[in-house]
Amino acid sequence: MSALNLARLILLAAIWGASFLFMRIGVPVFGPGKLILLRVGLAAVFLLALALYWHKPAHWRANGRHYAFMGVFNSGLPFLLYAFAAQTLNASLLAIINAAAPIFGALVARIWLGTPLSRGAAIGLSLGFAGVALIVGSEASTRSEGAALAAGAALLAPLCYALATSYAKKHASHIPSFDQAHGSMWASSLCVLPLALLIPARSVPQAGDWLAVTALALICTGWAYLIYFRLVSEIGPARTLTVTFLIPVFGVLWGALFLGEHISLTMLAGGVIVLAGTALANGWRSKA
């Protein structure tokens, strides 16, 4: 990997780690529905502008059903689940739970696609789930009422990502990555719209709240997709997935720096277990 692509990988992890920070800032004001509608809606407009500039048609008639599935499971539903959980859980915990996405991905691929699991991958899945259970069980029990429900919602989000990944591999691999991102953002916006209309905002947003939601939409969603797809094309999907190892580091760092969040030893220990399980489940090995 070149130094430039390594820098892109670290930048992507820092951006996606910050998404949990911005959700924690925005959700008490906008509520989950309006916050995520703003996130995906503004990202969709951003990607539309790029599509028009680059002359990239979305081919709605041919690919609309694929965009709909991806819009629900790759952005709309998991974003809503994380926003709901962010009302109770801190950004650091959400970022660590997100690290379970490749573990769910390996499990769903085994069930849906028939992708074989090696003995090491099976051990990694067990280890990863143990780490998640340790974090969620310990942290939810020490937090306010509703923390267990919030943790359960947060755990469903990486499962949604896993379903979207297997679907894309099985049914939508012929669609260019940019088109998937662009089309799915509009589908996601339609998915979230009814909930956003039904539930009013919690309070009048201030300038800082609008800055947070704009950063969440344009930087953590729109721009992050462009970096991600550039990395996939240059270093391949397997190496790009190593970004999952770095997101919790930045999620914990931003939460501690900007929100003053306390990082418990259980969270750190569980995070290490989850990352180790992820490495085993996805076949990453250190080279002697």
Salt bridges, closest charged atoms under 4 A:
GLU139 OE1 - ARG143 NH2 2.99
GLU234 OE1 - ARG8 NH1 3.46
GLU234 OE2 - ARG230 NE 2.53
